[in-house]
Amino acid sequence: MGKITLSLEIGASPEKVFNLLDDLDKLNEITKGVVKNTVISQTPNVVGSIGHTILYNKSGGIQAEFDMEITEYEKNKKVSMHTIGKSKMKANIKYVFEPTAMGTKLIKTTEYELPYSIIGKIIDKISVHKEMEKMDEKLLNDAKKVLEA
């Protein structure tokens, strides 16, 4: 299983950082062309909520579509989710929002498993891990730009 953990300090309160990432319209705007998220359950943003994600990275050739279920939701502190259903790639994603003197330390952890056993592991080492890490870095940096503007 691959694992990516990135953190970034943002000059905004945990509430502001959380609210940006919790608002799918705003999140879709800052990740335009790379990720699109939609809520498919009747109650968004609670444990058990389900969202649909389309992920596309032209440079890395990564294209995926999957559903994710929220497994942990503690406002302004943390959110965890995992893939469900027929997704070929299995993933767990966790955001942690830690208050700092400057504002917030945002930590994103992505654990994932590609299909196809040995071939999946080779593809991961050659390109997928690096591209997923770039996409996670871009998300954190874009959030920082928006929040500190």
N, C-alpha and C positions, 0 to 999 in steps of 0.2 A: 504494500500500500504506500502510495506517495504522500508526502506531507509537506506543506508549505506554511510557514508561520512568518508573518510580517507585522511590523508595528510602526506607527508614525505618530508623532506628537502634533496635535492640532491646536491652534490658538482659539478655541471655542469651548464652551462648557459641554460636559457629557450630554446634557439635554439637547443642545443644538446639534451635536454630531449624531446622536441617536435619532432625532427627528428627521434629519436629512436622509439617513439610510432606511428609515422606517416608512418614508413617503415614496411609494413606488413611482409616482409621476416624476418627482424630483430625481430619484435614483435613475430612472430610465433616461432622463434628460442628460445627466452627467456621464452616462455610459452609452450614449447614443451610438449606434452602429456596431457595438460590441456585445451588449447584453440587453435583452428586453424581458422584463418581469411583469406578470399579470397575476392577480388573485383569482383563484377559481372556486374557493370555498365561500360560503355565505358570510362568515365572520372572519375578516382579515386580522392579522397581527395578534393572534393568541395561540397558545399551544394547541396543536391540532390543525391549524390553518394550512391550507395547501395553495401553493403558487406554481405557476408554469413559467419556465425560463427557457429562453432561446439564447444560446451562446454562440458567437461567431467571431473568429479572429482570422482575418484575411491573410496576414503575414505568416501565421503558423499553420494555417489550413485546418484549424480546430473548428468544428461545427457540431453542436449538440443541442438537443431539445429534451427537456426532462421536467418532471414534477418534483417539488420539494415540500416537505412537511416540517412545520416549526415544532421543535421538540423542547425548546427552552425559550422563555420570553420573560425577561425581567427588565422592565422599562428603565432606560438610561444606564443599564448595567451590562446586560448580555442578551444575545439572541443566538440560538443554535438551530440548525435544520439539517435534514438529510434527504437524499433522493428516495423516491418511492416509485412503485409501478414498474413499467417496462424499460426503464432507462438502462442502457448498456453500461454506462459508467456509474459506479456507486460513489457517492460523495457525502461527507459530513463537513459542514461549514459552521464556524463559530466566530462571532464578533464579541469582543469584550471592550467596554468603555471605562477606562480608569481615570479618575480626576487627577490632575497634576497642577503644579503652580502656574504653568502656562495655559492650561485648559484641559485637554484630554489626551491620553495615550490610547489610540485605537489599535487594537490587536485583532488581526484576522488570521484564523487558522483554517486551512483547507486540507482535508484528508480525502484521498480518492483512490479508487481502484479501477483500472482499465480492464475491459474484457479480453478474452483470448489468451489467457495465461502467459506463456513465454513470449509470444509475439507482442502482447500488450506491454510487458515489461521492457522489451527492447524499444518499442515505439516511445514509451515514456522516457527512457534514458536519452534517446536521440533528440526528441523535440517537445513532447507534451509538457513535461515538468517545467522547462524553461518558459514556454509560452504561457502556461497557467500562472507562473510566478510574475511574468510581465503584466498580465491582465490584472492580477491582484494589486501589484504596485501601482498601476495606472488608476485603478479604482480609488485606492487610498490617497494618491496624490491629487486626483481630480476632486475628491471630497474636500481635501485640505484647501485647494484653491478656491472652491466655492465658499467654504465657511470662513476663510480669512480675507475674502475680497471686501 
